[in-house]
Amino acid sequence: MQLKKPHFQPNKIANCIVIGGMIALGKTTIANTLANHIQAAKVVCELETNDQLVELLLAKMYERSDELLYSPLFQLYFTLNRFGKYQNNCNTINPTIFDRSIFEDWLFAKHNIIRPAVFSYYNQLWNRLAKELVNKHGVPNLYVILDGDWKLFEKRLFMRNRKVEIDNFTKNQLYFQNLHRVYTGFMEAVCNDFGINYCIIDAKLPIVTIIKMILEKLKLQKLDWKFI
């Protein structure tokens, strides 16, 4: 597996990497494990514990009770939240590992926001925020895109046993399938558009193998990071 470098190279590279990919493929576990191999690295998680607003919006979105209201609110909240997290943590003295990032939010919004006019507004907002991060703060040193087939996704989703996902799986099965079908290709396109070095890793590989592969790619970057 080769490190894939886009044709466009940005002016700024941030002091961070991102672990991204489809829902339930193990991003958080990999991010936390990887942090143990990079001196003083910190992980910025996708979901904060005890965030009642996130829990409410996530539940309402998956329940599909009022999609015209809650789906846009859900996407706007997550996008602005991740914008702030990236802005505040991407260039700290010590390396940061992000569990997903704003660069993935557009795809979720595309499949969640029903009204074209509302999505058009979101699309403009997302593009402005993403470009601001790229121009002012820099792109990640590496974007790890976890990939896996539908069976792996379904197995992992039920294994992690997040109640809101399990209870509403039938309502969201088509949504999950549509996301899964295009996720990796979309992320490749985003990385190429914004000039982000990336690699695609099979999520069904043992975590020891995945960590080894990521560390090998990071060492090729000649970063001023100390690996443990």
ZAMARGU-4260 file (C-alpha; in steps of 0.2 Angstrom, whole numbers, plus 5000, padded with zeros to 4 digits):
<rodrens>
0) 5000/5000/5000 | 5007/5017/4995 | 5006/5034/5002 | 4995/5043/4990 | 5000/5061/4987
5) 4988/5073/4978 | 4993/5084/4963 | 4988/5100/4973 | 5000/5103/4987 | 4994/5116/5000
10) 5005/5130/5008 | 5001/5124/5026 | 5003/5107/5034 | 4995/5106/5052 | 5003/5097/5066
15) 4990/5083/5066 | 4983/5068/5057 | 4965/5061/5055 | 4958/5044/5057 | 4942/5044/5046
20) 4930/5033/5037 | 4913/5025/5037 | 4903/5024/5053 | 4908/5010/5066 | 4924/5004/5057
25) 4935/5007/5073 | 4941/5025/5071 | 4941/5029/5090 | 4950/5013/5095 | 4963/5015/5082
30) 4966/5034/5086 | 4968/5030/5105 | 4980/5015/5101 | 4990/5025/5089 | 4992/5039/5102
35) 5001/5027/5113 | 5015/5025/5099 | 5017/5044/5097 | 5025/5054/5111 | 5014/5066/5120
40) 5000/5064/5106 | 4982/5068/5111 | 4966/5062/5103 | 4952/5073/5099 | 4936/5062/5099
45) 4921/5064/5088 | 4908/5063/5102 | 4910/5071/5119 | 4904/5062/5134 | 4889/5070/5143
50) 4885/5081/5128 | 4866/5081/5130 | 4863/5092/5114 | 4873/5079/5104 | 4863/5065/5111
55) 4847/5073/5108 | 4851/5078/5090 | 4858/5061/5086 | 4843/5052/5093 | 4831/5064/5083
60) 4841/5061/5067 | 4841/5042/5068 | 4823/5042/5074 | 4818/5052/5058 | 4804/5060/5067
65) 4805/5077/5060 | 4819/5076/5046 | 4816/5094/5040 | 4820/5101/5057 | 4832/5089/5066
70) 4843/5083/5051 | 4849/5101/5046 | 4851/5105/5065 | 4862/5089/5068 | 4873/5093/5053
75) 4876/5111/5057 | 4880/5107/5075 | 4892/5094/5070 | 4900/5104/5057 | 4903/5119/5068
80) 4908/5109/5082 | 4922/5100/5072 | 4927/5116/5064 | 4931/5123/5081 | 4940/5107/5087
85) 4951/5107/5072 | 4954/5126/5073 | 4959/5124/5091 | 4969/5108/5091 | 4977/5106/5074
90) 4993/5116/5078 | 4997/5113/5096 | 5015/5109/5101 | 5011/5091/5103 | 5004/5080/5089
95) 4985/5079/5088 | 4975/5064/5081 | 4957/5068/5076 | 4944/5055/5077 | 4935/5060/5060
100) 4935/5079/5055 | 4925/5092/5046 | 4932/5086/5029 | 4919/5071/5031 | 4904/5081/5036
105) 4898/5086/5019 | 4894/5068/5014 | 4883/5065/5029 | 4874/5082/5026 | 4871/5077/5008
110) 4862/5061/5013 | 4853/5069/5028 | 4847/5086/5022 | 4831/5084/5012 | 4827/5102/5006
115) 4838/5107/4991 | 4838/5125/4997 | 4844/5121/5015 | 4857/5109/5008 | 4863/5123/4996
120) 4865/5135/5012 | 4875/5121/5021 | 4886/5117/5005 | 4891/5136/5005 | 4895/5136/5024
125) 4905/5119/5023 | 4915/5125/5008 | 4919/5142/5017 | 4924/5133/5033 | 4934/5120/5025
130) 4944/5132/5015 | 4947/5143/5030 | 4954/5129/5039 | 4965/5124/5024 | 4971/5142/5021
135) 4974/5148/5039 | 4978/5132/5049 | 4984/5119/5036 | 4978/5102/5031 | 4982/5086/5041
140) 4999/5078/5038 | 4990/5062/5034 | 4972/5056/5032 | 4969/5038/5036 | 4953/5032/5027
145) 4947/5016/5035 | 4938/5005/5022 | 4927/4989/5024 | 4913/4980/5016 | 4895/4981/5021
150) 4896/4965/5031 | 4910/4972/5041 | 4901/4988/5044 | 4885/4979/5050 | 4895/4967/5061
155) 4904/4982/5069 | 4889/4992/5071 | 4880/4979/5081 | 4896/4974/5091 | 4898/4992/5098
160) 4879/4991/5103 | 4875/5010/5103 | 4857/5010/5108 | 4851/5024/5096 | 4859/5015/5081
165) 4852/4998/5085 | 4835/5003/5089 | 4833/5013/5073 | 4844/5002/5062 | 4829/4997/5050
170) 4824/5015/5048 | 4842/5020/5043 | 4847/5005/5033 | 4846/5013/5016 | 4855/5029/5023
175) 4869/5018/5029 | 4870/5008/5013 | 4870/5024/5003 | 4884/5031/5014 | 4894/5015/5013
180) 4893/5014/4994 | 4902/5031/4991 | 4911/5035/5007 | 4929/5029/5002 | 4928/5037/4985
185) 4921/5053/4992 | 4936/5054/5004 | 4949/5051/4991 | 4941/5065/4981 | 4941/5077/4996
190) 4959/5073/5000 | 4964/5076/4982 | 4954/5093/4981 | 4962/5100/4997 | 4979/5093/4994
195) 4980/5080/5009 | 4991/5065/5009 | 4981/5050/5013 | 4981/5031/5014 | 4966/5018/5013
200) 4967/5004/5025 | 4956/4989/5026 | 4947/4990/5043 | 4946/4971/5045 | 4965/4970/5047
205) 4971/4966/5065 | 4973/4983/5075 | 4992/4979/5077 | 4994/4978/5058 | 4984/4994/5055
210) 4995/5004/5068 | 5011/4997/5060 | 5005/5003/5043 | 5000/5020/5049 | 5017/5023/5058
215) 5026/5018/5043 | 5017/5031/5033 | 5020/5044/5046 | 5039/5040/5046 | 5039/5043/5027
220) 5033/5061/5031 | 5049/5065/5040 | 5039/5073/5054 | 5047/5080/5070 | 5037/5068/5080
225) 5044/5055/5092 | 5038/5037/5089 | 5037/5025/5104
</rodrens>
